[in-house]
Amino acid sequence: MIFENSSTAQINLNMEVPYISFPVLSEVPFLRHGFSTRLGGVSSDIFSTMNLGNESNVYIDEPANIEENYRRIAGSIGFDPKTIVVSKQVHNTNIRCVDEKDCGKGLYQPRDYDDVDGLITNIPNITLVTKYADCVPLFFVDTKKKAIGLTHSGWRGTVKKIGKITVEELHRHFGSNPEDIIAVIGPSICVDCYEVGDEVANEFKNAFPNSQEEILTVKDNGKYLCDLWVANRNVLLEAGLRPDNIHISSVCTSCNSDLLFSHRKTEGKRGSLAAFLSIK
């Protein structure tokens, strides 16, 4: 599905540094948020041009390019790049509650944490950052407690229900009621582009025994199409979110590989997108 501006996701390609925003989050007055594209940066070749990470052990971008790209996207979205806290993603379910001491980690100073796929905070002017190239970004905002979360949910995180764990951590740290939480399932690979084999399909069957037919479609070749968007929506429903508070962006990274990095479409020869979320 090719990306067009809609009620769930919007982009202004006339901006010098475009980014995707989500109207439901734009309506929350105390939030800043955005999701990068591959446009408007200084990186070249497979990283062209807005690369925001060196997640590959094979293809490495210049650190100076990445830092300049963060400076540019920060100026476009409207946050200070020195306030960012970058996750250290390993497809697990650990969530880190961050504060002012974490600002700059992952870009301007080393991270003193590992194995972190989700970040939460209730402190203003801390910019949560998680990175992507097909996996599912999950944005969370508790409009009552003024707390936020940003979580990376690949297929492993999805079957481990990291979205539900994030909601539980928001409740544990900030007293969040799941019914007050708004969630956005951000740009990621769509069901039509995400073919998996038996090993992955069986993980989903075990994790979602009552909704596997919604999530998995058998193909003629014996493989499956897997719907990460529906799976994550079901995880959030299980976590107690109201159905009308869960918003699927319906933007596919693979279908829009001219605009977004896609690991699967490029067989790993790509840069990294990033999601940004902060309290003003």
Secondary structure, DSSP 8 states (H G I E B T S, - for coil): ------SS-EE-TTSSS-EEE-HHHHTSTTEEEEEE-S-S----GGG-S-------SS----HHHHHHHHHHHHHHHT--GGGEEE-B--SS--EEE--GGGTTBTTTB--S--SB-EEEE-STT-EEEEEESSSEEEEEEETTTTEEEEEEE-HHHHHTTHHHHHHHHHHHHH---GGGEEEEE-SB--GGG-EE-HHHHHHHHHH-TTTHHHHEEE-TTS-EEE-HHHHHHHHHHHTT--GGGEEE---BTTTTTTTS--TTTTTT----EEEEEEE-
